[in-house]
């Protein structure tokens, strides 16, 4: 009779120890997440200002500098920026506090995690201090208590400045505020009793939350990098066209083509994010109707022809000249095809060729999209259709991507009774094959026309 209580007490102690360790790990992760988010925003801001100065009509003009955080006056706390060896720029320490306050208020991603409410303070607080320890910017007055605190160097953004971050967790004050607003105390007491009796459920829930938090952190970081490059290119091209700094109409047309390419890239990323959100919440709208597989594919190929021309890629397209009737949602099918072709461009390596073939095999139409680039090992094929998954290959880590393309394509094809197969050979390329059943009710009589 003594053994069960002893085992129970031992289990409770072990659970509390595990819970404490998980809370410690969670706090550290939240601090790193906030640091990455804040410094990413600052780095992007400074890069855009450097691009602005790089294309300013009169280098060194005070009018140009007045619209940035920079000055040409040396100071003891400002970071030195080099601009192609032409300018020696420093952070303007006099204007920097007001500029930082205005900047963080305008960035929704940061403003949301530090916004105060009438019921309680947010879980994050941060400040930026100079070399003397003097605060240059504070989100709001420093809280008296916290769960974890850390300081980070800002080498990649604000130079000698330091970033202090506090994570306050979800403490009694926040719990009381929520309870006062939405619950009554009898329910709180009931939840407390259930919590004591089911503590192992709590540890499991915390583990799941850590996984989700890591995924969110990865997603925010990835999307920031995905948008940063096209935004910078569009900004430079737009400023060049606006100021008339081009030699001839051919160069002007090339700048417009650059803008169109980057807008198409951003549009595909936005569509991925929206489609993934609908897929995760079970709200994906599907409207199947009779359509032409060949026509849907041609629309996708037309979008990528501009990108192929600008990147020097040869698109080898083999299509039959007859209609290919299927029953599917053309918009979802188009998104699936776009995602797969986009992957072929990204992972083609240095090989300047992509093959796209659409033909009939028995009672199905089969689309094969093949590149001859990086490829992957056979053990990775079963994982790449998972959301947020990226292959741990050093040559693919620097390639833009959110890890959502194939998972969205797979979900879209399921609704069209389609199948997707992936064949790949390491460093020799990848072939993604989509097959869809033929809509026999609208099948044309002659299926043997010549290929184009």
Secondary structure as GFF3:
##gff-version 3
##sequence-region A 1 452
A	DSSP	alpha_helix	2	54	.	.	.	ID=ss1
A	DSSP	alpha_helix	62	65	.	.	.	ID=ss2
A	DSSP	beta_strand	70	71	.	.	.	ID=ss3
A	DSSP	beta_strand	81	83	.	.	.	ID=ss4
A	DSSP	beta_strand	87	91	.	.	.	ID=ss5
A	DSSP	alpha_helix	93	106	.	.	.	ID=ss6
A	DSSP	alpha_helix	108	114	.	.	.	ID=ss7
A	DSSP	beta_strand	124	129	.	.	.	ID=ss8
A	DSSP	beta_strand	135	138	.	.	.	ID=ss9
A	DSSP	beta_strand	148	154	.	.	.	ID=ss10
A	DSSP	beta_strand	159	167	.	.	.	ID=ss11
A	DSSP	alpha_helix	172	182	.	.	.	ID=ss12
A	DSSP	alpha_helix	185	197	.	.	.	ID=ss13
A	DSSP	alpha_helix	199	243	.	.	.	ID=ss14
A	DSSP	alpha_helix	249	280	.	.	.	ID=ss15
A	DSSP	beta_strand	289	292	.	.	.	ID=ss16
A	DSSP	alpha_helix	293	311	.	.	.	ID=ss17
A	DSSP	beta_strand	314	319	.	.	.	ID=ss18
A	DSSP	beta_strand	325	328	.	.	.	ID=ss19
A	DSSP	alpha_helix	330	346	.	.	.	ID=ss20
A	DSSP	beta_strand	353	361	.	.	.	ID=ss21
A	DSSP	beta_strand	364	371	.	.	.	ID=ss22
A	DSSP	three_ten_helix	378	380	.	.	.	ID=ss23
A	DSSP	alpha_helix	394	397	.	.	.	ID=ss24
A	DSSP	alpha_helix	405	415	.	.	.	ID=ss25
A	DSSP	beta_strand	419	425	.	.	.	ID=ss26
A	DSSP	beta_strand	429	437	.	.	.	ID=ss27
A	DSSP	three_ten_helix	440	442	.	.	.	ID=ss28
###
